[in-house]
Amino acid sequence: MKPAPFSYERPRDLNAALAMLAANGSAKIIAGGQSLGPMLNLRLVQPELVVDISGLAALKRAESSRDELVLGALVTHADIEDGRTPDVTRGAMRGVAANIAYRAVRNRGTIGGSLSHADPAADWVSALAALGARLTLRSLAGARTLAVEAFVVGALESALHAGEIVEAIHVPARAVSAHWGYAKSCRKTGEFAHAIGAVLVDPAAATARVVIGAIDTAPIVVTDAAELFGGRVGADYKQRFDARIADLLIAKAGINDAVRRHIHVSVLKRAVHEAAA
Ligand SMILES: Cc1cc2nc3c(=O)[nH]c(=O)nc-3n(C[C@H](O)[C@H](O)[C@H](O)COP(=O)(O)OP(=O)(O)OC[C@H]3O[C@@H](n4cnc5c(N)ncnc54)[C@H](O)[C@@H]3O)c2cc1C
């Protein structure tokens, strides 16, 4: 199929893009086009106007300080995979990027587009929630900041208001003592996952963030995950991982099929083991 007819604009700067979005409530942003392209072709979306932000240099920045990395929304998965952006996560983001889809998709797909699309099975949705990342959203009225877990509110549903754009993603530096584990289950390499587990465990600080993703809706994000480790996060967290609590959390999220829950729990366990390795 071909898209329904639409107008196309390629603004020269961010303010021009925001003005176009403000003036046309049904306008759609296009960044890498890896999700919007198919949706247009299938006529799942029929915007009057497509605003192509891919030329906006302000959204391509990548700057790191001691505490965080700030990535413009247009940074691609391949930029991260290839190390063209600084890394404050000690390889965690690079590993996630390298396993998103296929190289052709990674060359064009952007981190901001991936979060904005809010596909529950998208890697950044789970990985960045586990890493404690935040987004800056900008409109003509100004900017606001949201945690990733507050931004993705459901399947293909984000907290983005009309006229707003994802400007940047802020990723906190991973402490030297913090362990990272990320695992996913895909039917075929390069396909979207049907289960994702992501963990950031810091035994020295006795903290753990755990994400159970690809569950049909917004991921389960446990920001204080001691309950998954018998009530205490210590050096023995791998042995203390409690699969029954994970199963309960997934059941509470509405997954009634025991086989699916088992896959999610197993993938999460793999992430915990990877972190502890
Ligand atoms: C074959 C295939 C396999 C894939 N497999 C995976 C996978 O395994 N894991 C995974 O995580 N992803 C996967 N993807 C998705 C891909 O990685 C892209 O990240 C994703 O398509 C969105 O990025 P994009 O830049 O192409 O966004 P676009 O397609 O351009 O836009 C997607 C949506 O986000 C909006 N948008 C884009 N940028 C912004 C912004 N800055 N502010 C506000 N709204 C914005 C658009 O309006 C649109 O609604 C796959 C895609 C394909 C085609």
The ligand as an SDF file (V2000), in Angstrom:
LIG
                    3D

 53 58  0  0  0  0  0  0  0  0999 V2000
   12.3590   -4.5050   10.6340 C   0  0  0  0  0  0  0  0  0  0  0  0
   12.4340   -3.7090   11.8980 C   0  0  0  0  0  0  0  0  0  0  0  0
   12.8410   -4.3410   13.0630 C   0  0  0  0  0  0  0  0  0  0  0  0
   12.9350   -3.6210   14.2500 C   0  0  0  0  0  0  0  0  0  0  0  0
   13.3300   -4.2720   15.3710 N   0  0  0  0  0  0  0  0  0  0  0  0
   13.5130   -3.5870   16.5290 C   0  0  0  0  0  0  0  0  0  0  0  0
   14.0030   -4.2200   17.6980 C   0  0  0  0  0  0  0  0  0  0  0  0
   14.3310   -5.4040   17.7300 O   0  0  0  0  0  0  0  0  0  0  0  0
   14.1330   -3.4590   18.8120 N   0  0  0  0  0  0  0  0  0  0  0  0
   13.8160   -2.1390   18.8370 C   0  0  0  0  0  0  0  0  0  0  0  0
   13.9690   -1.4950   19.8660 O   0  0  0  0  0  0  0  0  0  0  0  0
   13.3580   -1.5020   17.7370 N   0  0  0  0  0  0  0  0  0  0  0  0
   13.2160   -2.1970   16.5950 C   0  0  0  0  0  0  0  0  0  0  0  0
   12.7400   -1.5400   15.4840 N   0  0  0  0  0  0  0  0  0  0  0  0
   12.3880   -0.0810   15.5790 C   0  0  0  0  0  0  0  0  0  0  0  0
   13.5770    0.8260   15.2050 C   0  0  0  0  0  0  0  0  0  0  0  0
   14.6450    0.4850   16.0060 O   0  0  0  0  0  0  0  0  0  0  0  0
   13.4010    2.3880   15.4350 C   0  0  0  0  0  0  0  0  0  0  0  0
   13.9350    2.7810   16.6490 O   0  0  0  0  0  0  0  0  0  0  0  0
   12.0410    2.8190   15.5140 C   0  0  0  0  0  0  0  0  0  0  0  0
   11.5010    2.4740   14.2740 O   0  0  0  0  0  0  0  0  0  0  0  0
   11.8040    4.3490   15.7350 C   0  0  0  0  0  0  0  0  0  0  0  0
   12.8750    5.1860   15.3920 O   0  0  0  0  0  0  0  0  0  0  0  0
   12.8140    6.1690   14.1390 P   0  0  0  0  0  0  0  0  0  0  0  0
   13.8840    7.1750   14.3510 O   0  0  0  0  0  0  0  0  0  0  0  0
   12.8550    5.3880   12.8860 O   0  0  0  0  0  0  0  0  0  0  0  0
   11.3980    6.8770   14.3250 O   0  0  0  0  0  0  0  0  0  0  0  0
   10.2650    7.2390   13.2470 P   0  0  0  0  0  0  0  0  0  0  0  0
    9.8130    6.0010   12.5640 O   0  0  0  0  0  0  0  0  0  0  0  0
   10.7000    8.3600   12.3980 O   0  0  0  0  0  0  0  0  0  0  0  0
    9.1280    7.7570   14.2470 O   0  0  0  0  0  0  0  0  0  0  0  0
    8.4790    6.8670   15.1200 C   0  0  0  0  0  0  0  0  0  0  0  0
    7.4380    7.6270   15.9450 C   0  0  0  0  0  0  0  0  0  0  0  0
    8.0690    8.5250   16.8460 O   0  0  0  0  0  0  0  0  0  0  0  0
    7.7160    9.9010   16.5580 C   0  0  0  0  0  0  0  0  0  0  0  0
    8.9620   10.6540   16.7320 N   0  0  0  0  0  0  0  0  0  0  0  0
   10.1710   10.4060   16.1520 C   0  0  0  0  0  0  0  0  0  0  0  0
   11.1070   11.2160   16.6570 N   0  0  0  0  0  0  0  0  0  0  0  0
   10.4850   11.9980   17.5700 C   0  0  0  0  0  0  0  0  0  0  0  0
   10.9290   13.0450   18.4490 C   0  0  0  0  0  0  0  0  0  0  0  0
   12.2170   13.4280   18.5130 N   0  0  0  0  0  0  0  0  0  0  0  0
   10.0170   13.6300   19.2530 N   0  0  0  0  0  0  0  0  0  0  0  0
    8.7200   13.2480   19.2320 C   0  0  0  0  0  0  0  0  0  0  0  0
    8.2380   12.2630   18.4280 N   0  0  0  0  0  0  0  0  0  0  0  0
    9.1190   11.6590   17.6090 C   0  0  0  0  0  0  0  0  0  0  0  0
    7.1530    9.8860   15.1560 C   0  0  0  0  0  0  0  0  0  0  0  0
    6.1940   10.9030   14.9640 O   0  0  0  0  0  0  0  0  0  0  0  0
    6.5120    8.5120   15.0950 C   0  0  0  0  0  0  0  0  0  0  0  0
    5.2540    8.5470   15.7240 O   0  0  0  0  0  0  0  0  0  0  0  0
   12.6200   -2.2280   14.2740 C   0  0  0  0  0  0  0  0  0  0  0  0
   12.2270   -1.5890   13.0940 C   0  0  0  0  0  0  0  0  0  0  0  0
   12.1310   -2.3120   11.9250 C   0  0  0  0  0  0  0  0  0  0  0  0
   11.7210   -1.5980   10.6720 C   0  0  0  0  0  0  0  0  0  0  0  0
  1  2  1  0
  2  3  1  0
  2 52  2  0
  3  4  2  0
  4  5  1  0
  4 50  1  0
  5  6  2  0
  6  7  1  0
  6 13  1  0
  7  8  2  0
  7  9  1  0
  9 10  1  0
 10 11  2  0
 10 12  1  0
 12 13  2  0
 13 14  1  0
 14 15  1  0
 14 50  1  0
 15 16  1  0
 16 17  1  0
 16 18  1  0
 18 19  1  0
 18 20  1  0
 20 21  1  0
 20 22  1  0
 22 23  1  0
 23 24  1  0
 24 25  2  0
 24 26  1  0
 24 27  1  0
 27 28  1  0
 28 29  2  0
 28 30  1  0
 28 31  1  0
 31 32  1  0
 32 33  1  0
 33 34  1  0
 33 48  1  0
 34 35  1  0
 35 36  1  0
 35 46  1  0
 36 37  1  0
 36 45  1  0
 37 38  2  0
 38 39  1  0
 39 40  1  0
 39 45  2  0
 40 41  1  0
 40 42  2  0
 42 43  1  0
 43 44  2  0
 44 45  1  0
 46 47  1  0
 46 48  1  0
 48 49  1  0
 50 51  2  0
 51 52  1  0
 52 53  1  0
M  END
$$$$
